[in-house]
């Protein structure tokens, strides 16, 4: 059975590397001798060596809701994530802390759809590895109800501007028959482009700055409602 992801929350960045490298090597050696009955000392120091290296976001829009997945990639030289996943108690503790930390960050954003403040909720936390245990990834699933209807819709998000510390891409996928009418990414230097009228691709590059504001104006056609009615009738 696949386990739930559990890691310390590392959205922004980790603390600076330890100054005392001998202490760190000692913790690693003790970890190797005792197997996976890992100490809190090791976990704390190993977590400080983890570095975020890339992120992706996948947003899906439908009538009455928006859902999205955030995927964060890391470099983990000492195997922090691997150690956590081998201890069920640590797994459960960190899963709860991870979800709470992401929710706290999301709650600081002001997300408005068609003039109504909405409340995204973290509903999934999972993790895996890109081949090597040194390259873990974390997945957050988020969804929320939103007053999205047939016709013109406006999505807005206000958040703190900040320096981009690693490359990322975000993709907004709207229903078939919909159309993106306007995009405003604030005063930062992220790049974006509309693909096929109803897919928005956003690119952030390390060293840049986020805009602190997002606005997407889009329209949804009546055919989407007809498709849903036909699907309900056939079940």
C-alpha positions as CSV (number, residue, x, y, z in Angstrom):
1,X,0.0,0.0,0.0
2,X,1.3,3.4,-0.9
3,X,2.2,5.5,2.1
4,X,1.2,9.1,2.8
5,X,3.9,11.7,2.2
6,X,5.6,13.1,5.3
7,X,8.3,15.7,5.3
8,X,9.0,19.0,6.9
9,X,7.4,21.8,5.0
10,X,10.0,23.5,2.7
11,X,8.0,25.8,0.4
12,X,10.3,28.8,0.6
13,X,13.8,27.5,1.6
14,X,15.7,25.6,4.2
15,X,18.0,27.1,6.9
16,X,21.6,27.7,6.0
17,X,23.9,24.7,5.9
18,X,25.4,23.6,9.2
19,X,28.7,25.2,10.1
20,X,30.0,22.2,12.0
21,X,30.4,19.5,9.4
22,X,32.0,17.1,11.9
23,X,28.8,17.1,13.9
24,X,26.8,16.4,10.8
25,X,29.1,13.5,9.8
26,X,28.8,12.1,13.3
27,X,25.0,12.1,13.1
28,X,25.2,10.3,9.7
29,X,27.5,7.6,11.1
30,X,25.2,7.0,14.1
31,X,22.3,6.7,11.7
32,X,24.2,4.1,9.7
33,X,25.1,2.1,12.8
34,X,21.6,2.1,14.3
35,X,19.7,1.4,11.1
36,X,16.3,3.1,10.7
37,X,15.7,3.8,14.4
38,X,16.7,7.3,13.5
39,X,17.2,10.0,16.1
40,X,15.5,13.4,16.1
41,X,19.0,14.9,16.0
42,X,19.7,13.2,12.7
43,X,16.3,14.2,11.2
44,X,16.8,17.9,12.1
45,X,20.2,18.0,10.6
46,X,19.4,16.0,7.6
47,X,16.4,18.2,6.8
48,X,18.6,21.2,6.7
49,X,20.5,19.7,3.8
50,X,17.4,19.2,1.7
51,X,17.0,21.8,-1.1
52,X,14.0,22.6,-3.3
53,X,15.0,22.5,-7.0
54,X,11.8,22.7,-9.0
55,X,8.0,23.0,-8.8
56,X,5.0,22.4,-11.0
57,X,1.3,23.3,-10.7
58,X,-1.7,21.8,-12.5
59,X,-5.0,23.7,-12.2
60,X,-8.3,22.3,-13.4
61,X,-11.4,24.5,-13.8
62,X,-15.0,23.3,-14.0
63,X,-18.5,24.6,-13.3
64,X,-18.7,25.3,-9.6
65,X,-15.2,24.4,-8.6
66,X,-11.4,24.6,-9.1
67,X,-8.9,21.9,-8.2
68,X,-5.2,21.8,-8.5
69,X,-2.0,19.8,-7.7
70,X,1.3,21.3,-6.7
71,X,4.4,19.2,-7.2
72,X,7.7,20.1,-5.5
73,X,11.0,18.5,-6.4
74,X,13.9,18.3,-4.0
75,X,17.5,17.3,-3.7
76,X,18.0,15.2,-0.5
77,X,21.7,14.1,-0.1
78,X,21.3,12.4,3.3
79,X,18.1,10.6,2.7
80,X,15.8,12.5,5.1
81,X,12.6,11.6,3.3
82,X,13.7,8.0,3.0
83,X,14.3,7.8,6.8
84,X,10.9,9.4,7.6
85,X,9.0,7.0,5.4
86,X,10.5,4.0,7.3
87,X,8.9,5.0,10.7
88,X,5.1,4.9,10.9
89,X,4.9,7.3,13.8
90,X,7.1,9.9,12.2
91,X,5.2,9.4,9.0
92,X,1.9,10.3,10.6
93,X,3.3,13.2,12.6
94,X,4.9,14.9,9.6
95,X,1.9,14.3,7.3
96,X,-0.2,16.3,9.7
97,X,2.4,19.1,10.0
98,X,2.9,19.2,6.3
99,X,-0.7,19.6,5.5
100,X,-1.2,22.3,8.2
101,X,1.8,24.2,6.9
102,X,0.6,24.3,3.3
103,X,-2.9,25.2,4.5
104,X,-1.5,28.1,6.5
105,X,0.3,29.4,3.5
106,X,-2.7,29.2,1.2
107,X,-4.9,30.9,3.8
108,X,-2.7,34.0,3.5
109,X,-3.7,34.4,-0.2
110,X,-6.8,36.3,-1.1
111,X,-8.6,34.2,-3.8
112,X,-11.7,35.8,-5.4
113,X,-13.9,34.2,-8.1
114,X,-16.5,36.5,-9.7
115,X,-16.3,38.8,-6.7
116,X,-16.7,36.1,-4.1
117,X,-13.9,35.2,-1.6
118,X,-13.3,31.5,-1.8
119,X,-11.3,29.1,0.5
120,X,-9.0,26.6,-1.1
121,X,-8.4,23.5,1.1
122,X,-5.5,21.0,1.1
123,X,-7.1,17.6,0.6
124,X,-4.1,15.4,-0.4
125,X,-0.5,15.1,0.6
126,X,1.6,12.4,-1.1
127,X,5.2,11.9,-2.1
128,X,7.6,9.7,-4.1
129,X,11.0,9.6,-5.7
130,X,12.3,10.5,-9.1
131,X,14.4,7.3,-9.5
132,X,16.9,8.0,-6.8
133,X,16.1,8.4,-3.1
134,X,18.1,11.6,-3.3
135,X,15.4,13.2,-5.5
136,X,12.1,13.1,-3.7
137,X,8.9,15.0,-4.7
138,X,5.9,16.1,-2.7
139,X,2.4,16.4,-4.1
140,X,-0.3,18.7,-2.6
141,X,-3.9,18.3,-3.8
142,X,-6.1,21.4,-3.3
143,X,-9.7,22.1,-4.3
144,X,-12.5,24.5,-3.5
145,X,-16.0,25.4,-4.5
146,X,-16.3,28.5,-6.6
147,X,-19.1,30.4,-8.3
148,X,-18.1,29.5,-11.9
149,X,-20.9,29.6,-14.4
150,X,-21.6,29.6,-18.1
151,X,-20.5,32.8,-19.6
152,X,-17.8,35.3,-18.4
153,X,-15.8,34.5,-15.2
154,X,-13.0,36.3,-13.4
155,X,-10.5,34.6,-11.1
156,X,-8.2,36.7,-9.0
157,X,-5.5,35.9,-6.4
158,X,-3.5,38.4,-4.3
159,X,-0.4,37.3,-2.4
160,X,3.0,38.6,-1.3
161,X,5.5,39.3,-4.0
162,X,8.8,37.4,-3.5
163,X,11.9,36.3,-5.2
164,X,11.8,33.1,-7.2
165,X,14.2,30.7,-5.7
166,X,13.8,27.8,-8.2
167,X,12.3,27.3,-11.7
168,X,8.6,26.4,-11.9
169,X,5.8,26.0,-14.3
170,X,2.0,26.2,-13.8
171,X,-0.7,25.0,-16.2
172,X,-4.3,26.1,-16.1
173,X,-6.6,23.8,-18.0
174,X,-10.1,25.0,-18.8
175,X,-13.0,22.8,-20.1
176,X,-13.5,22.1,-23.8
177,X,-15.3,24.9,-25.5
178,X,-14.1,27.5,-23.0
179,X,-11.9,30.5,-23.9
180,X,-9.3,32.6,-22.0
181,X,-10.1,36.3,-22.5
182,X,-7.5,38.1,-20.4
183,X,-4.4,37.4,-18.3
184,X,-2.7,39.7,-15.8
185,X,0.2,38.4,-13.8
186,X,0.9,41.5,-11.8
187,X,4.2,43.4,-11.7
188,X,6.6,40.5,-11.6
189,X,8.6,39.0,-14.5
190,X,6.9,35.6,-14.9
191,X,6.3,34.6,-18.5
192,X,3.0,33.1,-19.8
193,X,1.3,32.1,-22.9
194,X,-2.2,30.8,-24.0
195,X,-2.2,27.5,-25.8
196,X,-5.2,26.5,-27.9
197,X,-7.5,29.3,-26.5
198,X,-8.2,27.5,-23.2
199,X,-4.9,26.4,-21.7
200,X,-2.7,28.9,-19.8
201,X,1.0,28.1,-19.2
202,X,3.0,30.2,-16.7
203,X,6.8,30.1,-16.3
204,X,8.8,31.3,-13.3
205,X,12.6,31.3,-13.4
206,X,15.1,31.4,-10.6
207,X,16.2,34.9,-9.8
208,X,13.0,36.5,-11.0
209,X,10.2,38.0,-8.9
210,X,6.5,36.9,-8.6
211,X,3.9,39.5,-9.5
212,X,1.8,39.4,-6.2
213,X,-1.4,39.3,-8.3
214,X,-3.1,37.0,-10.8
215,X,-6.1,37.6,-12.8
216,X,-7.6,35.3,-15.4
217,X,-10.8,36.2,-17.3
218,X,-12.4,33.3,-19.1
219,X,-15.7,32.2,-20.7
220,X,-17.4,28.9,-20.5
221,X,-19.8,27.8,-23.3
222,X,-23.3,26.3,-22.8
223,X,-22.1,23.1,-24.5
224,X,-20.4,22.1,-21.2
225,X,-23.7,22.1,-19.4
226,X,-25.3,20.0,-22.1
227,X,-22.4,17.5,-21.9
228,X,-23.0,17.1,-18.2
229,X,-26.7,16.6,-18.6
230,X,-26.1,13.9,-21.2
231,X,-23.5,12.2,-19.0
232,X,-25.9,12.2,-16.0
233,X,-28.7,10.8,-18.1
234,X,-26.6,7.9,-19.3
235,X,-25.6,6.8,-15.8
